[in-house]
Amino acid sequence: MKALIIGATGATGKDLVNQLLQDSEFTRVVVFVRKPLTLQHPKLSVHIVDFDKPNEWKDLVKGDVAFSCMGTTLKDAGSKEAQRKVDYDYQLNFAKSAKENGVDDFILVSAYGASPKSKIFYSRMKGELEEEIKKLHFNKLTIFSPGMLDRHDSERTGEVLGGKIIKFANKLGILEQQKPLPTPVLAKAMINAARIKSNGYSKIKLGNIFSFAAKKNG
């Protein structure tokens, strides 16, 4: 299979790329990034693109499965408008390009609590993205809804502190539904989703991602 990825430089994306490169079922791994990668591999192809100009790269979005795991924080983006551009516009443009080029399988990393009716900006934005991608009618669409991610060497202070609090609570037998999800586990679950031969839409919620990742044959 030929895999297409945006968000390859993020924590989840890095784990996804590394796992795909080691997976014999995937013969090509194509990533779309702003800057060159230091990673090199015979199966890896890197396209340096301007995400604000999708018409310049949309014809390159051709393959068997597209993975969309791009995202930023409000702090890093600097404004809600800038965050929406990364978390919504760029991913929707990628999805539209994949659909136009006949990609049958699309896999999106969304977020726990995503809803277009949410009063929370981030959750509403993620929910709106889910709805717009559903309207593209991919032959197969899988949306993952993780809660807090456990990123290796995360520099996000709030995320690190929040993760420690939830992990401590988990040891006490509480907040189990908010258990931090290691990014390698999420990446594995995404790959398993790509292996499944089916049609239609499915949403993998927080509590099911761990078991989904554990499936040996997808």
C-alpha positions as CSV (number, residue, x, y, z in Angstrom):
1,M,0.0,0.0,0.0
2,K,1.0,3.6,-0.6
3,A,0.4,5.8,2.5
4,L,0.0,9.6,2.4
5,I,0.6,11.7,5.5
6,I,0.2,15.3,6.8
7,G,1.3,16.0,10.3
8,A,4.4,13.9,9.9
9,T,6.5,16.2,12.1
10,G,4.2,16.0,15.1
11,A,4.5,13.4,17.9
12,T,1.8,11.1,16.5
13,G,3.0,11.7,12.9
14,K,6.6,10.8,13.7
15,D,5.5,7.5,15.3
16,L,3.2,6.8,12.4
17,V,5.9,7.4,9.8
18,N,8.4,5.2,11.7
19,Q,6.0,2.3,12.1
20,L,4.9,2.5,8.5
21,L,8.5,2.4,7.3
22,Q,9.0,-0.8,9.2
23,D,5.7,-2.4,8.0
24,S,6.1,-4.6,4.9
25,E,2.5,-4.1,3.9
26,F,3.3,-0.5,3.1
27,T,5.6,-0.1,0.1
28,R,5.7,3.7,-0.1
29,V,5.3,6.4,2.6
30,V,4.7,9.9,1.2
31,V,4.7,12.9,3.6
32,F,3.8,16.5,3.0
33,V,5.7,18.9,5.2
34,R,6.8,22.5,5.3
35,K,10.5,21.8,5.9
36,P,12.9,19.0,4.9
37,L,13.1,15.9,7.2
38,T,16.3,14.5,8.6
39,L,14.8,11.1,8.3
40,Q,15.8,9.1,5.2
41,H,14.5,5.7,4.1
42,P,14.2,3.9,0.7
43,K,10.4,3.8,1.1
44,L,10.0,7.4,2.1
45,S,9.2,10.3,-0.2
46,V,9.1,13.9,1.1
47,H,7.2,16.7,-0.5
48,I,8.0,20.2,0.7
49,V,4.8,22.2,0.3
50,D,3.1,25.5,1.1
51,F,-0.1,24.4,2.8
52,D,-1.6,27.8,2.1
53,K,-1.4,27.0,-1.7
54,P,-3.1,23.6,-2.1
55,N,-3.5,24.0,-5.8
56,E,0.3,23.6,-6.1
57,W,0.5,20.2,-4.4
58,K,-3.0,18.7,-4.6
59,D,-2.1,16.5,-7.6
60,L,0.5,14.8,-5.5
61,V,-2.1,13.4,-3.1
62,K,-2.4,10.0,-4.8
63,G,-2.2,6.7,-3.0
64,D,-4.2,4.0,-1.2
65,V,-4.7,5.5,2.3
66,A,-4.4,9.1,3.6
67,F,-3.5,9.8,7.2
68,S,-4.3,13.2,8.6
69,C,-2.8,13.9,12.1
70,M,-1.9,17.6,11.8
71,G,-2.5,19.9,14.7
72,T,-1.2,22.8,16.8
73,T,-2.1,24.6,20.0
74,L,-3.5,28.0,20.5
75,K,-0.3,29.1,22.3
76,D,1.9,27.9,19.4
77,A,-0.4,29.3,16.7
78,G,-0.8,32.7,18.3
79,S,-4.5,33.1,17.6
80,K,-7.7,31.2,17.0
81,E,-7.6,32.1,13.4
82,A,-4.1,30.7,13.0
83,Q,-4.9,27.6,14.9
84,R,-8.0,27.0,12.7
85,K,-5.9,27.3,9.6
86,V,-3.7,24.4,10.7
87,D,-6.2,22.2,12.4
88,Y,-9.1,22.8,10.0
89,D,-8.2,24.4,6.7
90,Y,-5.0,22.4,6.0
91,Q,-6.5,19.1,6.9
92,L,-9.8,19.7,4.9
93,N,-7.8,20.8,1.9
94,F,-5.7,17.6,2.2
95,A,-8.9,15.5,2.4
96,K,-10.5,17.2,-0.6
97,S,-7.3,16.6,-2.6
98,A,-7.3,12.9,-1.6
99,K,-11.0,12.5,-2.6
100,E,-10.5,14.2,-5.9
101,N,-7.5,11.9,-6.7
102,G,-9.4,8.7,-5.9
103,V,-8.0,7.9,-2.5
104,D,-10.4,5.4,-1.1
105,D,-9.3,5.3,2.6
106,F,-9.0,8.4,4.8
107,I,-8.0,8.3,8.5
108,L,-8.3,11.4,10.7
109,V,-7.1,12.1,14.2
110,S,-9.7,14.3,15.8
111,A,-10.3,14.8,19.5
112,Y,-12.3,13.7,22.4
113,G,-15.5,15.8,22.8
114,A,-15.4,17.1,19.2
115,S,-18.7,18.5,18.2
116,P,-19.8,21.3,15.8
117,K,-22.3,22.3,18.6
118,S,-19.7,22.6,21.3
119,K,-19.2,26.0,23.0
120,I,-15.5,25.3,23.3
121,F,-13.6,26.6,20.3
122,Y,-11.2,23.7,19.9
123,S,-13.9,21.0,20.3
124,R,-16.2,22.9,17.9
125,M,-13.4,23.3,15.3
126,K,-12.7,19.6,15.4
127,G,-16.3,18.7,15.2
128,E,-16.8,20.9,12.2
129,L,-13.8,19.3,10.5
130,E,-15.3,15.8,11.1
131,E,-18.6,16.9,9.5
132,E,-17.0,18.4,6.5
133,I,-14.8,15.4,5.8
134,K,-17.8,13.1,6.2
135,K,-19.5,15.1,3.4
136,L,-16.7,14.0,1.0
137,H,-18.0,10.5,1.2
138,F,-14.8,8.5,1.1
139,N,-15.4,4.8,0.5
140,K,-13.9,4.3,3.9
141,L,-13.4,6.9,6.6
142,T,-12.1,6.3,10.1
143,I,-12.0,9.0,12.8
144,F,-10.0,8.6,16.0
145,S,-11.1,10.6,19.0
146,P,-8.2,10.4,21.6
147,G,-8.2,12.4,24.8
148,M,-4.9,13.6,26.2
149,L,-2.0,12.3,24.3
150,D,1.2,11.1,26.0
151,R,3.9,12.6,23.8
152,H,7.5,11.5,24.3
153,D,9.6,14.4,25.5
154,S,6.7,16.8,25.3
155,E,7.6,20.5,25.9
156,R,4.0,21.5,26.6
157,T,4.0,22.3,30.3
158,G,0.2,22.1,30.8
159,E,0.1,18.8,28.9
160,V,2.9,17.3,31.0
161,L,1.3,18.4,34.3
162,G,-2.1,17.3,33.2
163,G,-0.8,13.9,32.2
164,K,0.9,13.4,35.5
165,I,-2.3,14.3,37.4
166,I,-4.4,11.9,35.3
167,K,-1.9,9.1,35.5
168,F,-1.9,9.5,39.3
169,A,-5.7,9.4,39.3
170,N,-5.6,6.3,37.2
171,K,-3.5,4.5,39.8
172,L,-6.3,5.3,42.3
173,G,-8.9,3.8,40.0
174,I,-10.4,7.0,38.8
175,L,-10.6,9.0,35.5
176,E,-10.0,5.8,33.6
177,Q,-11.8,7.2,30.6
178,Q,-9.3,10.0,30.4
179,K,-6.2,7.8,30.5
180,P,-3.4,9.5,28.5
181,L,-2.8,7.8,25.2
182,P,0.8,7.2,24.1
183,T,1.3,8.4,20.6
184,P,2.9,5.1,19.4
185,V,-0.3,3.3,20.5
186,L,-2.4,5.8,18.5
187,A,-0.1,5.3,15.5
188,K,-0.5,1.6,15.7
189,A,-4.3,1.8,15.9
190,M,-4.3,4.0,12.8
191,I,-2.2,1.5,10.8
192,N,-4.5,-1.3,11.9
193,A,-7.5,0.8,10.7
194,A,-5.8,1.0,7.3
195,R,-5.5,-2.8,7.1
196,I,-9.2,-3.4,7.6
197,K,-10.9,-4.2,4.3
198,S,-14.3,-2.6,4.6
199,N,-16.4,0.4,3.5
200,G,-18.2,3.1,5.3
201,Y,-17.6,5.3,8.3
202,S,-16.4,4.4,11.7
203,K,-15.3,6.4,14.8
204,I,-12.9,4.9,17.3
205,K,-13.5,6.6,20.6
206,L,-11.0,7.0,23.5
207,G,-11.9,3.8,25.4
208,N,-11.5,1.6,22.3
209,I,-8.2,2.9,20.9
210,F,-6.0,0.8,23.2
211,S,-7.8,-2.5,22.2
212,F,-7.9,-1.4,18.6
213,A,-4.1,-0.9,18.6
214,A,-3.6,-4.4,20.1
215,K,-5.3,-6.2,17.2
216,K,-2.6,-8.3,15.5
217,N,-4.2,-8.4,12.1
218,G,-6.0,-5.0,12.1
